[in-house]
Amino acid sequence: MKIGKRSAAVIAAAGTTAAMLTGAATAADAATAGHVHHVTARMTKSSIRLSVGHTVHAGTIQFKAVSADGKGHVLQLFRLHKGYSLQQAGSDINKAFKGDIAAINRVDHKISFRGGSPAKAGKPGIVTMDLNKGRYYVLDQNGGGLSWLIVRGTANRAPVAHKGWITATSYNFVTSKVLPNSGTMTVGNISDQPHFVAIQRVKNGTTHRQVARAFKHHLARNPSWLLHAGTDSGVISPYHHELMSYNLPAGEYLVACWWPDDETGMPHAFMGMWRLVHLG
């Protein structure tokens, strides 16, 4: 079944616990809060052009992913650990999506994925994250675009209005009681593996049994209860989060993660990491 599955082209171009990741500013945070830094990423099939050049101040940074060629793109931000090259990362990512367990573990532990956003023609993607100083890469998962960003200075987090949250745990999701169908939501990860949140609209009344059957049989075609609307977060490493902005029709949705598992090599969705939710 092809529900929002990430391409193996990633980087190939070269409750209470969950509340920890809601991104809400505390009173202490507000006293020292900075302002939100804005970066526009204009994306084409082969390039990513950043509005700030290659330097931005540390802190709360909002990325606006824009399709500059009318095609669909997916912005992804990440850092490489010391001694791990882009070439190694690209090779390992390709192997990881073919089920290579050793490659999956190298990717999981040598890359810090910080999130991202899809960008469609006429529909920019907006994602906000807190970044400390360091060198980051900006990748288009749906094309050959790759750029870099040097984050400098001391980070001061700025409060960002948001409502609702989805947090990835080990092979599961927990959510706030209310999930809005538009606005800004916190997406976090408190497990020991990277995850991302694919949100796909389904027909109202779709049952747990129908979805479980589709995943069990790995259907080659999308089932009749799957609808067109949806969005997803970027890949997020353990104990990081992003603020995802979106606008979707109210209704029922399937939330799933398609990242390859570090023990089986299977997409997490096939191992039960999915959930039916209502947005609205």
Disulfide bonds with the S-S distance in Angstrom:
none
